[in-house]
Amino acid sequence: MTGTEKRKQDVIIEVRGLCKSFVEGKMVLKNIDCDIKRGEQIVVIGPSGGGKSTFLRCLNTLEAPTRGEIWFDGRLLTPADPYLHPDVIARSSTYRLVTEGGIPPGDALEKIRDEQLLRKNFRHEGREFSAALKKTEEENRVSIDLARRRIGMVFQHFNLFPHFNVQKNITFAPVTLGLQTEAEAEERALSLLRRIGLEDKKDAFPSQLSGGQKQRIAIVRALAMDPEVMLFDEPTSALDPEMVGEVLDVMKRLAEQGMTMVVVTHEMGFAREVASRAIFLDDGVIAEDGLPTQLFDSPKSERLRSFLAKVL
């Protein structure tokens, strides 16, 4: 096995050229490339509005990328982006004219415009291009529903079902999707609740729980699907200060067990102590990416130094 093959085996999520803009045209994510390896605990830090939550929502396909691709466990999670596939692009004579004809790109565009080469071959090449792109998707695409079973997500505001009790909140998805029988799901739910010390709350409704209890239940609900990756979108920001610790303790135990995690957080102590890697996302780009000690103790950019001075 080559080093490249081994590296790809280790990667569970691969992000290539990810861009995201919304209706008003603001580009929130700008050409992000990022590999997430199995067993990594990644914290994503940065100022509000920098694209952190949007990045996380794209990883779980709650937001569709404007451009770029996300691969999960070697399978394409998003529609294929033709601009990222040279084998697809190469089917265009325009591409060959530039890359193989020895014509500088600027001159090539003028030549194409003068001879109306694109217009002449548009329909034929368009069919070839579409067929190649379709083949790329058919060979590599994975079901979003299947991927979401393997990628758990915990939200800032819990998102528990208010009309279900705690046990039903945990068992609903695995039973509905046919992954477990009701008896199996209930046994699993009780086991998970014991791990976080909330077995006595199994019959309670979300309105009867504290914020910290709700968030721990939300984590357990995601774990009930046996995910391979857990995404956390500012899981403590809606909590009173005294409740933050009980949620972070659950997350620390997950990290110790080797769970692959991507955590958007403002909890810098947690980031420094638990994370194996830290990403500073600012203005839609990954400005710095490395070991937490590197980012916190020896930031390379003035922008990160300024950010840390305000939050530490």
Secondary structure, 3 states (H helix, E strand, C coil): CCHHHHHHHHEEEEEEEEEEECCCCCEEEEEEEEEEECCCEEEEECCCCCCHHHHHHHHCCCCCCCEEEEEECCEECCCCCHHHCHHHHCCCHHHHHHHCCCCCHHHHHHHHHHHCHHHHHHHHHHHHHHHHHHHHHHHHECCHHHHHHHEEEECCCCCCCCCCCHHHHHHHHHHHCCCCCHHHHHHHHHHHHHHCCCHHHCCCCHHHCCHHHHHHHHHHHHHCCCCCEEEEECCCCCCCHHHHHHHHHHHHHHHHCCCEEEEECCCHHHHHHHCCEEEEEECCEEEEEECHHHHHHCCCCHHHHHHHHHHC
